[in-house]
């Protein structure tokens, strides 16, 4: 799937939701690897990833949700392509892939700030926020072991003098 859209203001929300997968497809393609006196020189057929790029311009929020799997995405790349003939010089081309928030790079009349990007997958049966909250409130010490929590932050959340976080109950 390819999507190109734009938010006009910081309050805009663009949301793409799939009940199942958002995945790319592959196709067998024969790459051009050069030119000779006879014309185009082709390489061996190879699988090529097709599509699966999402681009949002402007500010606001871009939400991408898949009920099951999400990806793979095309990578961003800068490549030197062959010219149209043996005498045409090569051209450097830039390709953006994946999920891109481009601000006003493609439309100068949009806000310069790019949209916030929220990506969720595996959410077909909804998100169990209560279950998450309950699981960490019964075991708050486990926060110290989680890589995104510093030991200091875990101690602050458990400290009686600091009170308890609303997330922890």
C-alpha positions in Angstrom: 0.0 0.0 0.0 1.2 3.5 -0.7 -0.3 6.6 0.9 0.5 10.2 0.4 -1.5 12.7 2.4 -1.3 16.0 4.2 -2.6 17.6 7.4 -3.5 21.3 7.1 -3.2 22.3 10.8 -1.7 21.1 14.1 -5.1 19.8 15.1 -5.6 17.5 12.1 -5.4 13.7 12.6 -4.9 11.3 9.7 -5.6 7.7 10.6 -5.2 4.5 8.6 -6.6 1.4 10.2 -6.4 -2.2 8.9 -8.3 -5.0 10.6 -5.5 -7.4 9.7 -2.1 -6.9 8.0 -0.4 -3.9 6.3 2.3 -5.7 4.4 4.3 -5.2 1.3 4.3 -7.4 -1.7 7.2 -8.7 -3.7 7.6 -9.1 -7.5 10.2 -10.8 -9.5 11.9 -8.2 -11.6 14.9 -8.1 -13.9 17.3 -5.2 -13.0 19.2 -3.1 -15.5 22.9 -3.4 -14.6 24.3 -1.3 -17.5 24.6 -0.7 -21.2 26.8 -2.0 -23.9 27.0 -1.6 -27.7 24.0 -4.0 -28.1 21.8 -2.0 -25.7 20.6 -2.7 -22.2 22.5 -5.3 -20.0 20.1 -7.0 -17.6 20.9 -8.9 -14.4 19.5 -12.1 -13.0 15.8 -11.8 -12.0 15.4 -10.9 -8.3 12.6 -10.4 -5.9 11.8 -6.7 -5.3 9.8 -5.2 -2.6 6.8 -3.3 -4.0 5.1 -0.3 -2.2 4.4 0.0 1.5 5.3 3.6 1.9 3.3 6.1 3.9 4.0 9.8 3.6 2.2 12.6 5.6 2.8 16.3 5.1 2.1 19.1 7.5 1.7 19.1 11.3 -0.8 17.2 13.5 -0.9 13.5 14.0 -0.6 10.5 11.7 -1.8 7.2 13.1 -1.2 3.9 11.4 -2.8 0.8 12.9 -2.7 -2.9 11.9 -4.7 -5.6 13.5 -1.9 -8.1 13.1 1.4 -7.5 11.3 2.9 -4.3 10.0 5.7 -4.1 7.4 8.2 -4.7 6.0 8.7 -1.2 4.6 10.8 0.1 1.8 14.1 1.6 3.0 15.1 5.1 2.2 17.9 5.1 -0.3 20.2 7.2 -2.4 21.1 5.4 -5.6 23.0 6.2 -8.8 20.8 5.1 -11.7 21.9 4.5 -15.2 21.0 7.2 -17.8 18.5 6.4 -20.6 21.3 5.3 -22.9 25.0 4.5 -22.8 25.9 8.2 -23.5 23.5 9.7 -20.9 25.3 10.3 -17.6 24.0 8.5 -14.5 21.6 10.3 -12.3 21.6 10.3 -8.5 18.1 9.6 -7.2 16.8 9.7 -3.6 13.9 7.5 -2.5 12.1 7.8 0.8 10.6 4.7 2.2 8.8 3.5 5.3 6.7 6.0 7.3 7.7 9.6 6.6 6.5 12.8 8.1 7.8 15.5 5.7 6.4 18.7 7.2 6.4 21.3 4.4 9.1 19.7 2.2 6.7 18.7 -0.5 4.2 21.6 -0.1 5.7 24.9 1.1 2.3 26.2 2.2 2.0 23.6 5.0 3.4 24.1 8.5 7.1 23.4 8.7 6.7 21.0 11.7 6.1 17.4 10.7 3.2 15.4 12.0 3.6 13.2 15.1 3.6 9.5 14.0 1.8 6.9 16.1 2.2 3.3 14.9 0.5 0.3 16.4 0.3 -3.3 15.3 -1.3 -6.4 16.8 -4.3 -4.4 18.0 -7.1 -6.3 16.3 -8.8 -7.2 19.6 -8.2 -3.7 21.0 -5.6 -2.6 23.5 -5.9 -3.7 27.0 -4.8 -0.6 28.9 -6.4 -1.8 32.1 -4.5 -5.1 31.9 -1.2 -3.3 31.4 -1.9 -0.9 34.3 -2.9 -3.8 36.6 0.1 -5.9 35.6 2.6 -3.2 36.6 0.8 -2.0 39.7 1.0 -5.5 41.2 4.7 -5.7 40.4 6.1 -2.1 40.5 9.6 -3.3 41.2 9.7 -4.9 37.7 9.9 -1.3 36.3 13.6 -1.1 37.4 14.4 -4.0 35.1 12.8 -2.5 32.0 15.3 -0.9 29.7 13.3 2.3 29.2 13.0 3.0 32.9 16.0 4.2 34.8 16.6 2.8 38.3 16.1 6.3 39.7 12.7 6.7 38.0 11.5 3.3 39.4 12.5 4.3 42.9 10.7 7.6 42.5 7.5 5.8 41.4 7.7 3.6 44.5 8.7 6.2 47.0 6.0 7.0 49.7 7.2 10.6 50.0 6.6 11.1 46.3 3.2 9.5 46.3 2.2 7.0 43.8 1.9 7.6 40.1 -1.6 7.6 38.7 -0.4 4.9 36.3 0.5 2.7 39.2 -2.8 3.2 41.0 
